[in-house]
Amino acid sequence: MSEADRAEHVSALMAARRAVRAAKGDADALAGARAEVDAAKRALGERGPVWWTDGAPDYGRHLARNTPYAKWFDSLQGED
C-alpha cells in the first residue's frame, strides 16, 4: 500500500471515529459509523483474514498462558 493510500485510509478512519462519537443516541447513525470504522480498519489491514503466510499458528485469540509464550508471559509478572 502506498503512503498516500495509507494516509487516505487513516483519514477515513479518523472521520469514522468522529462519526461514532457524534452518533451516540442514534442507533442507525451509530451502526453506520461503526461500519465505516470497520471498512477503514479492513482497508488498513487491521481486520479481516490474516494477510501473512509464514505458516506459524495464530495465537491472537488465546490467553498467553495457553500458548507457547506462557513462560515468557509469566516472566513479566511483577514488572511495571
C-alpha positions in Angstrom: 0.0 0.0 0.0 1.4 3.4 -0.9 1.8 6.1 1.7 -0.8 8.2 0.0 -3.3 5.3 0.2 -2.5 4.6 3.8 -2.9 8.3 4.7 -6.3 8.3 2.9 -7.5 5.3 4.9 -6.2 6.7 8.2 -8.1 9.9 7.4 -11.3 7.9 6.7 -10.8 6.0 10.0 -10.5 9.2 12.0 -13.6 10.7 10.3 -15.5 7.5 11.1 -14.4 7.5 14.7 -15.6 11.1 15.0 -18.9 10.0 13.4 -19.2 7.2 16.1 -18.8 9.8 18.8 -21.3 12.2 17.2 -23.9 9.4 16.7 -24.4 8.5 20.3 -28.1 8.1 21.0 -29.0 7.5 17.3 -28.8 3.7 16.7 -29.0 3.9 12.9 -26.3 6.6 12.7 -24.1 4.7 15.2 -24.4 1.4 13.2 -23.4 3.3 10.0 -20.5 4.9 11.7 -19.3 1.7 13.1 -19.5 0.1 9.7 -17.3 2.9 8.3 -14.8 2.3 11.1 -14.7 -1.4 10.2 -14.3 -0.7 6.5 -11.4 1.7 7.2 -9.7 -0.8 9.5 -10.1 -3.6 6.9 -8.6 -1.3 4.3 -5.6 -0.7 6.6 -5.2 -4.4 7.2 -6.1 -4.2 10.9 -9.1 -6.6 10.5 -10.2 -9.4 8.3 -8.4 -12.6 7.3 -4.7 -12.8 8.2 -2.5 -11.5 5.4 0.8 -13.1 6.3 1.7 -16.6 5.1 4.6 -17.6 7.3 2.8 -20.8 8.3 3.0 -20.0 12.0 -0.1 -20.7 14.1 -2.2 -17.6 15.1 -2.4 -17.3 18.8 -4.1 -13.9 18.7 -7.3 -15.0 20.4 -5.7 -17.2 23.0 -4.7 -16.4 26.6 -0.9 -16.1 26.8 -0.8 -18.9 29.4 -2.4 -21.3 26.9 0.3 -20.7 24.2 4.0 -21.4 23.7 4.5 -17.9 25.1 3.3 -18.8 28.6 6.8 -19.0 30.1 7.7 -15.6 28.7 4.4 -14.1 29.9 5.0 -15.5 33.4 8.4 -13.8 33.5 6.7 -10.4 33.0 4.7 -10.7 36.3 5.7 -8.1 38.8 7.2 -5.8 36.1 5.7 -2.3 35.9 
